[in-house]
Amino acid sequence: MAVSQIHTRSISLPSRLHPINSTEFEAQLEKLKSSHSTTVSLTSVDTIISGLLGLAELYNSMDNELTQAPPSLEDALEGSVELLDCCGAIKEVAQMMRESVRALQSALRRKGSDSALRNDVASYVASRKRMNKCIKKSLKALKNWEGRFHASDVYGLTAAAFRSALLFFSSSSSPAAGRWNRVARLVLSKSAAHHGGVVVNEVGCVDLALSNGEFDKKMVQRSLQCLDSCVDGVEEGLERLFRQLVRSRVNLLNIVTNH
């Protein structure tokens, strides 16, 4: 099936981060606050990506302010390590997701036996279980970290963005057999759909498809293609933020050295 026939998002990332002044910093901070105001927005891949990129801009601006008026360096240094650890853990989850998706896509393109395909599907499901264990562990660590920061400050917003990314990659749905096609079409066209009282996103759409013994191969391929596009965007957003967090830590260490 041609890519042009598949609903995918056009994810445009800025070529570099631009320093912004204090007024723009406050405006960007308010924008990020509003983006986390509803449960649905937290599960939207577009919102997750824009939130990660917005946070990278914020940390870039904070670096500029920090050179002029350093805050509590001890707290900032400790926080920088925790931010990098958490962001790195989410990057690993995203990488696992991408590798699993592409392995299953390759298996579906091959003209192998039904038993071989069932084994490939079983491998994907097993990978998702391992992934969810990693997500659960990261969410637990994040919960301990969240309690130390106000929800409206930069660290609090970072925690919210990390939580959103982790929840996007998790799977909490338990669908009834035979209903996933309708949900899949909604996800492919609207990014998320409600199913059994939970929001089903691109990750859940594939999980729904594979939960049935007999599935529509073409629909699964379309769902995987959509998910692959989403994972690419989230990975790039995470990488942009991770690089900025590294620069922020280096900047903090330089300030400590010069003081």
Secondary structure, 3 states (H helix, E strand, C coil): CCHHHCCCCCCCCCCCCCCCCHHHHHHHHHHHHHHCCCHHHHHCHHHHHHHHHHHHHHHHHHHHHHCCCCCCHHHHHHHHHHHHHHHHHHHHHHHHHHHHHHHHHHHHHCCCCHHHHHHHHHHHHHHHHHHHHHHHHHHHHHHHHHCCCCCCCHHHHHHHHHHHHHHHHCCCCCCCCCCHHHHHHHHHHHCCEEECCEEECHHHHHHHHHCCCCCCHHHHHHHHHHHHHHHHHHHHHHHHHHHHHHHHHHHHHHHHHHC
